[in-house]
Amino acid sequence: MHVTHLSLTDFRSYPTVALDLRPGPTAIVGPNGQGKTNLVEAIGYVATLASHRVAQDAPLVRAGAERAVVRAAVARAGRSTLVELEISPGRANRARLNSSPLPRARDVLGALRTVLFAPEDLSLAKGDPDGRRRFLDDLLVLLAPRLAGVRADYDRVLKQRNALLKSAGRHRVASRSVAGASEMATLDVWDERLAQLGGELLSARLYLVDRLGPPVLQAYQDISGADGLAVLGYRSSLPMLEGRAEVGGSVPSGASGSPAEGAPNRVELAEAMLAELTRQRPREVERGMSLVGPHRDDMLLQLGDLPARGYASHGESWSYALALRLASYELLTGDGAAGDGEPVLILDDVFAELDTGRRSRLAARVAAAEQVLVTAAVEDDVPAELAGDRVTVRAGEVARG
């Protein structure tokens, strides 16, 4: 799989730009602040419907414009597919596939798959749990696009349930009152739905952590040049999973593989989550928030017996973050269910942050990728192993060579 053409209209700093791309390595070079990252950000957005730099869509639209349009031509399995996205802050985004409108923008997921590493990824090793949860869920959607709906439904139900918990907490109503009985009965309905969606999402996450473990370990050792023991685990808000550092859940629909032996399935997880929601309800009403579910969990990153966060050096943290992305690339490449071959690999302003050894080992590992896009402020930051096409960006102008 590779991108053959990218065109943007009113995306970030670009009123309009068009760029042809080829397989193999392409270096996008130019001074900082000129728009290099905007190009690869647009490609990543086509694959995930999200930016790796901002949480909202509004900054993606050029100042003064009402909407942005991103078009990407994708070659995969001998076919060419045109993906078009219209980004309209405050309104539903629209998508087309080969000029045909899609019912929902998320229906375009799967047309392009990317793995993008950027300096922001250092937070995977050093930052808060929400970034690691997002990493898992984004990768799950790339492996099984159907899970985008599960993820969106879970977030919607969680928001509605939290609003009800806050209302119950404000009123301090009890089940003995009519109002209290009504709110508690409504909570029962939301509990069941949240547990059902949460069990499915949690099961898929556990399965993914189990699959990621071996390639993360290998990639960490390859990049760091050391024998450090990089171990993944999962911390859940469910008591049934306490003490299980490495577990696997049910295989998500659309993905290949097998769950880890003895791992709970999505039905068992949903039942356990519902029971814990019932047990925690008094605390949840008091605090006005949901205290149980995948939104409270964390992927654990360890180096030997110590957590990476707080104990890993800067170089070790970079190696761990890179290992997570390279392991993602390996999983997507080997995902037989998708049948699309390798995803597009994007390295955004990465090599300037690495020492000579890590830079060389990373370049050697990714040089053979079907398509790898590298951004760099300085030509010398691009390793010789990735010498290929050159695109220069200066003052908003994009040119080849």
ABEGO torsion letter per residue (X at the ends): XBBABBBBBGBEABABBBBBBBBEBBBBBEBBGAGAAAAAAAAAAAAAGBBAABABAAAABBBGBABBBBBBBBBBGGBBBBBBBBBBBGBBBBBBBGGBBBABAAAABGABBBBBBBAAAAAAAABBAAAAAAAAAAAAAAABAAAAAAAAAAAAAAAAAAAAAAAAAAAGBBAABAAAAAAAAAAAAAAAAAAAAAAAAAAAAAAAAAAAAAAAAAAAAAAAGBABBBBBBBBBABAAABGBABBBBBBBBGBBEBBBBGBBBAAAAAAAAAAAAAAAAAAAAAAGBBABEAAABBBBBBBEABBABGABBAAAAAAAAAAAAAAAAAAAAABAAAGAEBBBBBBBGAAAABBAAAAAAAAAAAAABABBBBBBABAAABBAAABBBBBBBBGGBBBBX
